[in-house]
Each structure stands twice: as structure tokens, then as C-alpha cells.
Amino acid sequence: MSDRTMARQVLLFIWFLSLSSALGQVSYSIPEEMAKGSLVGNIAQDLGLDLKRLKSGKARIYTGDSAEYIELNKERGVLLIKERIDREALCGQTTPCALHLQIILENPMQFYSVNVEVLDINDNAPFFEKTEMSFRMSESASIGAKFTIEPARDFDVGINGLQTYSLKPTDNFALKFKIQPGGDHHIEMTLQKPLDREKQEHMSLTLTAIDGGDPQMSGNIQINIIVLDANDNSPVFTQSVYKATVTENSPKGTIVATVSASDQDQGVNSEIIYTITNTNDVRSKFEINDTDGKVRLIGLVDYETTRRYEIRVQASDHGGLTDSCKIVVDVIDINDNKPVINIMSKTNVIAENSASETVVTMINVQDLDSEGNGKVQCSVNENIPFSLKSTNSNFFSLVTDSDLDRERESEYNISVTCADEGVPSLSSSVTLSLQISDVNDNAPVFEKSSYEASVQENNTPSLSIFTVRARDADFHQNARVSYILEDSSVNGVPVSSLVSVSADSGVIHAVRSFDYEQIKDFQFRVKAQDGGSPPLSSNASVKIIIQDQNDNAPQVLYPVQSGVSVVAEIVPRSADVGYLVTKVVAVDVDSGQNAWLSYKLQKATDRALFEVGLQNGEIRTVRQVTDKDAVKQRLTVVVEDNGQPSRSATVNVNVAVADSFPEVLSEFTDFTHDKEYNDNLTFYLVLALAVVSFLFIVSIIAILSVKCYRWRRERMFYKSGANLPVIPYYPPLYADVGGTGTLQHVYNYEVCRTTDSRKSDLKYVRPCSESIISLDTSGTQTLTHAQREKLTFDDCGDQQKPPTADWRFTQNQRPGPSGAAATPEVAMGTGPWPNPPTEAEQLQALMAAANEVSEATNTLAPGSMGLTTRYSPQFTLQHVPDYRQNVYIPGSTATLTSNQQQVQQQQQALPPAQVPVPQPEPPKAAQTPASKKKSTKKEKK
């Protein structure tokens, strides 16, 4: 391509850019046959769009039904070649050749028009339809005779198209070339030198067609000339140009036009033959009768494909002389194409709160017809909140024109109908389905603004009382209703402690059992809230009425029943019939018929003497009181309510039939001692006695088990013969070092009893000999006998003195094997040890101790069991053996005794402390109570 051609294309491109700026659209110019992926232009920069907008708007190219030669690179914002473009195949001879496409953006919807002009390059050489052409010329042809030559064709246009012809050789003929107004080429070969058949009968010429491209390309055709005998007149058409019209889709055989030519010759030389010399598709559409010149239609003509045909007709005689003319056939358009509706962009779902003028769908309508047949009007069905707006030629936008409400209409089937203005009018339609998405714009609505329900008292917790329901006109999550109990209080109690509401079903449950006597009704509010964001809610008032049940027995207010004193009504013996003795007053906390009370006389000492009013509870005499009537009269009155089932209460009324108070007092003195105890009190007494007996038996079994266990362990150690430590023996009234003895303290009791044990009391006295044996906190030292006597006397005088260092035993005097050394007497068992108590004495002591524990631990209210004990220091347990007279500590030489003389004798009998031998003889087994008993029997024998 030359520099001049390149400069022309650049100027043309600048001109298109300036034109596009004026029209508000972008235009590009590209040469044909560009490789795939070649750059067309930076559409983002030229439209002033951001690359993010191309991505977010899902930018794409819309070309209608035509092939897509251009593609959009959203990453770079440029247009690229998608398919190789052949300008000749795309536009043929039409200039300029342009691709019209639209750039579509969404959110919001926008589109831009883009025109891409395809520039021609010299990629096609001129060519002739035939490879050779023949002419028959008379030798008498005059100078200047014209012979029409079939022009060459070049698919290129403009400068690259066919530009000129050349004829070689040019001895007899000259070539004339001119361009017709329609763009067709007219080539004539003019005779400039007479022909002489006798010299040259056949001539061969070469006609070359040359284009204007760089480099130039050309095509050749061979012209053969046959020189004939003289025919000096050529045919002549009556018109050089004929005009005709034909309606598209006309049937075959329709006569389009008739041409006529004349020849002044006579005979055979005057006979004219008509032929069509076009080399394109005209021959497939039209034909001409070679004798009469009538042009007929042999194919279908379509206005949308070709709007005008130019038919070149040649008339020739038998002498080879010719003339030519042109028939211009205009195709008349008819309304034979329906409008084609193309959906450029569509939204399937739109929110019900969308603003007015929101674009829903963009539509492109194409009608290939012309003028009125191609003008299209579109409309939508009525009574819908949508309308069509024309945004550009044949471009429509479906927009909202009023508020949407999903609850009124959740889906629209929008029928878009497009009709042209032809006669008859043709139309086409398309149905668009549009869903309306829900927005939380409706609050839940209760069926009632207030509810009222009733429930029986004493209901079971979690009882379902009734159900509240609310409906939400929204959809899905926005219509999901949750029920919430609003915070409030009933008589200072939170309502949530009375009832609960199921969040899903709205069922109201009782949280606890209701009592009509405490609360008769209460109100609260339930809130229904949907699941939208933000949530909407509404309230409803609920009133719960508690219905009474007969769950309370009548309560007698008078006469008052008391076990402390006796109340008696006095009736004089002179009382007449109907004398009012007293009145039984009772109430029932229930309501309605459950509180209606009736009074009946159940038992009486003399039923013929008294009667009770059924409604008022008045006790009156039925007959005259006589001297034979007993002084003490006991009446049992039953008070019964009217509930189902009925409940009742009884009351005892004491009546004294006497004329004076001393007579009444003498009769009722021991009344309290003679009254019967009710069944409940008897049951509790029996139960208490059984518990005490059980604890006593368990204590005896436990003590015996411990004694047996210790006795068996001592026997095992004695039989082993090993040098084992001596197990200490403690009398029952003394505590061992670990504090596990039977009784850790000595108690003195004074018991005072009366004939009526219910009126006894209990007295505790601190004993004087409480601290007989004292141990230090470490448990490693023991008091001597003398120190114990002194401490005992001091304690009785309530003047206990702190211990001194003399109280402690030395290391050799400690009990058990823990002493550093023992005396030989102790080691051999020959020391001055006292005799342990017998088994009978031990058992007697244990029984006394268990009895004391049982009596001390069972503390009952006065009068509940009819037995109490009064204690004082004057009463001492004499049946318990006094083991304080002779107390010994195993493992030690010390002996504790209550006799001062025995202490002195034992101190004299004790040998002095000796140095322990390294390996003393093993000690003999300690004397057990059993062995002691055997020795005692032997002594008796």
C-alpha cells in the first residue's frame, strides 16, 4: 500500500471520528482482511468509560442477527477482530461498508452505538466473465463503427477497483471507456481503419482491464474478429435507457419491460436478435425474448435484498452490427416482513419497592421493509404498571410507570406487540415473564386485636390454653411470623412466670398452676414479629380468666378449736324450744356455688335435744331441757359446700346444760385429760416410738460389733507371740487419745416426772468431774494420778489452772511401744497393773451409755409424745460402774486411781527406772478380759 493511500485512509478515519463526535456515537475505520485479535479501537477511552464499569455492567456487543466480526475485551476495554472480514463478501459494491453494533451495559442499563467502517484493500484482480469474445464485422463497416465489449468486473471498490482498459494491437480499432451515472462501465471498440476481408479475414485482439491499486492488478480477454461481407447498417434502439418497475415477490413470467430496435437493412441483415449482456445475477432473475424484446421475470425479486436492477440489452443483426440499451428496473416494496423483536437485555426479577422509570427490559425491533412498511410501533397489554419508551430508532425500553406490590400481583406476563404501518399491517409479539421479589413492607396482622380465654384453676403446668394467630402478607422469610411475650407484670409478678408463648405456633401455655383465690384474671400482650430486615411487628392483647374449682374445704371460724382450753356453751335447763345455743360460722374461699355452705349435725350426745340450721349454722334446742339431760353435751357439726365433688369440715361444739357456773366447772375440770387424740397425732407418736427403738437397736449392734472386732484383734496379737505393741484398753467412760471412746464426757442427770408427762421439763447441769483425764493438743503426754486428782478438785471449784510441766510423762512412761525404754516389770507383765473390768461390767456400761445417747438425741416438742424428762444434778447414774477407781494406761508405769492411799502405795511399789537392756526377752501376752474371767473362776473353785 503506497504512502498516498495510507494518507487517504488516515484522513478518512479522522473525518469519521469528527462526524461521530457530532452525532454522539463512536466510529472506527479498519482495513479488511485484518488478522484475528487485531486492535480496532480503545472503546473504553473513546466512550469515557471506566474498566470497572465495563465489568460491573457486564458489557457486551449486540449486533442483531448479523455475524459477529468484532469482540469486546473487557479487561483492556478495547475492540478486537473476532473473525476475518471480507469487505466484498460483506458489502459487495456498496460503499461505504460499515458494521453497526451496540455496546450494552447493565445496572443501570445503557447502550452506545459503534460504527466500524471496513476499508477496501486491493485483494482482487479485475476479471472478465468470458475468456474470449468474438465479433463478426462486415468489411464495409464505416470508420467510427462501434462495437460494445463486455466490461470486466473487480470486487474491489474505490481506488482499488477497475480504473482503465487497454487494447492491443490498435491497428484497426480504438478503445473508448466511460463510466455511467450508475457506476457501470461502458466499453466500446471503434473502428478507425477500414477492414479488408481479402487481406485479413480473422483478427485477434487482447483487451486488458487494470485497477488502481498498489501494486496494480489486471485481467485479460481475447477478442476474435471475423470480417464478413458488407452490412452497412446497424440496429438502433428506440431508447438508450428504459425504466420499469416490478413488485417484489411477483410471480415468475411477469413481463417487466419491452425493448425495441430497428435496422434499415433489408433481408437477413435487417433481422435483429436481442440478448442480455449482464454478467451478474441479472440473468438469474430476468430473461428476454430474442425476437420481440420482451423482458420477463424468471426468479423471485426481494426488495430487502436488491432494490434496483440494471439490465443491459444488445440488439444485433445477422451482419454483426449491434446496438445496446439499458433497462433500469426498480423493485417496489410490499409489506411482506413482520417486525422482528430482539431482547437485548432482560431482568427476570424486580423488587416491589423499585422506583418509577426503572428499566426492566431493552428491546430492539427490526423490520426489513421500507418507509411505512418498515415503521414499527410497539405497545404492551393494558392494566399493568409498565410502559414502553422509545430510546432510539427501533430501540425500546420497558420501564415501570407506577408502584409495584407483590402482595397484589406477584408475577406479570407482559405481552409486547410490535406492528408496522403497512397495509395490511403485520405484527409480532413476545411475552416477558417478570417476577416481583418481596420486600418486607407488611407487618404481621392478628386475627383479632384482643383475645379472651379461660382456664380452670389447678391446671397442670405447660397446659395449652389457646392459640393466637397472625398473618403476614409478605413472602418467604418476610412472612415468617414469630410470637413474643411482651414483658409486663401481674400483681408484681412477671407475666413470663405465668404463661409462655410458642414462638412458632403462637400457642399460649400455662407455666404454672393457677389459683383462682390468688388471681382471678390477668392481661398481657403478645407481639407478632416477622423475619424481615428490619423486622416489622404488631401487638394483640390477651386476657386470661381463671375459672374457680372446688379445691378449698370450708374453714370454721367459730367456735375456735383449740387443744389448750375447753370452750363450752352454757344452756340453762329452763331453756325453751328453739333456744339459740350458738352459731357455727364458716367460710369457703371458693366462689359461686362452690362457696355455698350447708350445716348438718353429724354426731351428738343427745340428737333429740339439738338441731343445726341448714343455711345459717345456728344450733337451737329442739325440745325442752329436762333434769335428766346430761350436763356435758358434745355436738359434731359438718360444714359442706355445694361444689362437685363437695368438700366438708367438721367442728366439735361442747355444750354444758347447767344453771350455774360452778356446776359447769366441776364437770369440765378433767375434760382435757379425757379428750381423744385424733388419728394423726396417734400416728406420729407410734412413728416416733418406732424410730427411737430402731436407733437403740442399731446402737447396741454397732457397739457389740466394735467390741467383738477388738476382742478378735487382741486374740490374734496374743497368739502371734511377736513383740507387738500392747493395745490399750479404755474404760467406757474415758476417751482414748484419738477421741474414739464411747462417752467422751460424764454427765449427771436429774429426772423429775409427773403423772402427766407432757407437762415435764428438762434441766441440764454441768458435771464437776468433767475433766478427769486431760490430754495435750499433741496427744503425746498424759497427766499423772496426783495431778489428775488436783485438777479434778480444782475443776469442781470452777478454778481450772493451766497445766504444768509435771503433768507430762517422760519418754519412758509413754504408752505403747513408742517409749524409749520400759521397766522389766512392764515388759514381762509383772508390774502393778489393775485388773480390767469383766465382760458383764463392760456390757452393762455400754447399755447405760446407749440409753443416755438415745434419750439425749431424741428431742420432741412438749406434749407431742406425752413423755419428757427433767434433769438436775441430784440424779446420778448409779448403775454405771465407777471405773475411775482403777485406771491404767498400757505401755506406761503410771496408774490413775481415785484413792490417794493407793497412789502412794503404787508409787512405793514401783521400782526405780533402769537402763533398757539391748535385747530384752519378749513380753508375755497381756491378760485379756476373758483370761481374767477364767482366773477368777479358778479362784472361786
Steps between C-alpha positions, in 0.01 A plus 500: 500500500650834394553796732234693313243229563593485868466878529154483345388235749631704793313809380187291450534360854534851647194608307297211642611580853394861465169393352440251786570767757237716342246216496577373849633161396842339448625403157811312394654417165694182442631331186354169399677169538649594840624206707303369795570688822604817323417824680202697373495778761501584871125515554529571877714804442295627209171463692648635821421179690695347785619139468318423827177625346549261205537208741226596743263587217564165325583686182432308181456560127160478338496460120151372438481209261823581313822311559731620771827621351595720796543393861542701821792445735365622836836458669669753271192693387581454130326362192677214322452314174310179570466365142676592178302766317460478125360830388389359164305219668358735758393798290571418139519823301327707767704782637569593762500152660439519875418273790233637733508365856391608847681481832251390770557573871286396796440630853395756380419409144687705236594445142728673254506481122828412330563513125799319358573584136678228309743649251577324177845369412614389159453131549302423183621526139264609221354212299271435205211259505626341181846410395441606141252702291415484130374768259379461147565820307419591150780622298286788396477625851556870503765677693371576848285189525458404861519156648395457865729286713392326815663687791722335755413468868701585808369419847709777649359850519634849485859541397552128521221437254512484122652820363592462131526268198761449233462338154780347303569518214341831396549481124129498402317569825506758772358447853253741662422471875259700710322458836122516505312701766408177672863402531499244217778500244424544131772374260483547127742392235493754211612420152762752392632326193293324235502125488598296202379144512728413212807606692406376845193293568575428870642738754598435868510779759581502874296716734656562845310636804720682754409613857647787701649310788858484604633281355268506208311187402345419164295252300491411127251382243565383143293671226462313172378699198356334191474728200174448308359621192341846492207587732518868529208575746492405861197458720389806700293492829217740536631601846838474652352459848176326592341529841269244656368392837422161648334412827702274724383146528337529154433164336728358238419594142401853585594732208719771637575705185520483120785641294499571129774560240490554122741427211476682169648210317281258320477135496707298729710798598193669644407215735581599858588267788464623865729373773577594861866572540515532886750275666358514855187343653270694268487204269366288786215744558409619151490369140427667164328364196763518223244590234245736664718654775264423793674472835338248739555410863643151549598526869378656822597855569529623861503866582694433820776333297520714183301813447605575136610296200678629186452275199727556197340388175682462167333495160702345213425422141626216296768724361653533843398855557372573852351760721440499877269651755439483873186408691480640855259288706395636842363245748189622678486404868199325645427431866622144504719504811378487857683702761769293671522556875844444654549501878820690560496483878246357739437502873310200631448625856433850625445617857157629587649821641672588173479865406292622210667506156711197592613327181390138493574389144665652192354399161620548143241470222600455137275512193675448168225676310534863397320822573164443661536124474812524713374739762422313821287592799519288817262475791437289809181355640285728711446520875857426591746737669738494203543702183724511195722794423682550173862582576629497142397395154349155538625474859250480786530480877242332721481709819281516809250783505332444838558335834532123520340287768594135522211431734259621232678340203807281538563432132433680175481349154569804286402465137696734272336544157677677214311585177613682184303760305458294187173409339409250622699551816722219617583449864689271733497465875705355782401422857732598782466330838597727789509393863445759774736435789369557848597788727410498867234771476215330686486449875335187642129548568316314777160353431372704794631801680417342834445140611328354801532145628423312818678224686408294801704559811731224624597435141808300417808705403569520125125473432407645162246775563428625149672624184552846356558532130642777288542507126760682293423582139869492409682198364752244627721633780314830509176309571645277770326612819649454846297557814656678796358556845544866591645576841241605756402415854186372666470599866876551510573162341651483149247373252765260364467303825130448429478424128729440203446535127632257240711705264398297194139400555371777727364246750472650847600257777454529872837510674359408840180397664256787557310564820170679466518617859829684426431635154172505313615638168796674345592667173814509291606586147640272231719642225509343154825575319597396149842387381570793270783746526417725671225294667145630527266415785152553644340439839188334632350508848422168671282460808508174695206432734558246778197282568440389853507136611385355826851455636456653846313346788291723726685663788331527837546841661286438806511322731880503505652155540792501746666223693617732777167581658142385476229737383148398590169663428269513805134419453275560803268219586214741472569558130197477278462331168698685230746644747807629310797317646771629266569555136760320289668755277696365198628642174616352168758691300358355178243692302154439357324184593831360625469744791137422588513335842256272675514382862406155630511337840720192467528374858353611830479370853124543476384548138147567615602807695676718235471583134714705254366748248573375149590842360597715798677246729298601806481232773164508676318279744237275355319423824478618855813429708431263790691402811579164350712653226871462557698805588771435241368496146737456202377590152683434173388730219593440135539805278472401130525714186299462179790415266542191284638303671409668823746566783424519869638583843396391846489690824440379854274711718499445877173588667447509873143459620506669842358791688817604686866544409644289787299204376648547157852539640480179700389304199761637259808493730655181359351541158831570350642177637213295365491638143596268228801561285444504133638238268785713372646560844482129579680421178783742578540358850527146371745611231721681753503199732600273211785731399637517853484121537674454165782740593545324833530158338742630238718656770513172697593304188772751407656495849498122515657481155780734604564303816510171314737645243739628770482172691584297189790734416641466853471123480686503170784709641526287815522179303766633266753528783682777318636808663197706410384814679248461773159610386364744756175433673284793597203479731174611348494829691844614383619622161805363325763723348330509160164591645320181396367382840140422574428800723740789495336685794324412823151636545287517815127506450203578721172354387171633634182347370130571563186312428456706187834468323404766246544765766855393593807703422872426454796642690870462418771539766874529429682209673782563745716212378493599137876501454612178657769433246652788306724464197711763336435604142781292362368182664844392622480569879267378778429635848621316805256372756581770753468771243169354387364508858607858541356601168171331587464691828595825332249446226223442751588833647464661154865606521687299240867580491736469207701178479855487624799308385438237770191376314706353220632146493859444413602316187521173695149546639322543164246230414559230244824420321569872444685525835872509486532224763273310736562351842542126520179462693312668229674307230430169667147585606577483872454866584230638725223504233140505629255235399287601200118493531315186415297458185172528689611831648604628157166399344308664783693822445438493128126447549483796733695719260277409204190577707645839588581575135153397387328716760727797430462497121122455483364847561131543434267793555328509836185299497568331166581157643373537854847430649781739600771489767611759749863489592689640801834436670323303773449201275812299405529180298582267788468188289810588299815353666748759611815400317680805622606303806753310300620638162811375330676606182662222300862557409554720805582443868251765605175395665212738554278442806254698701650379837796705618632211710507270202695763314760515773527120522540467130767765494691310770460168322633631172864412452745768399560569134758268351709525191331304221675178403597475134300183433233440764302183513173509309213605728225268590163546351288752677225367716167533321159529661431142403814365664427711804157345519647152487743579780218636707305178458801298607537711814134444581552127466 
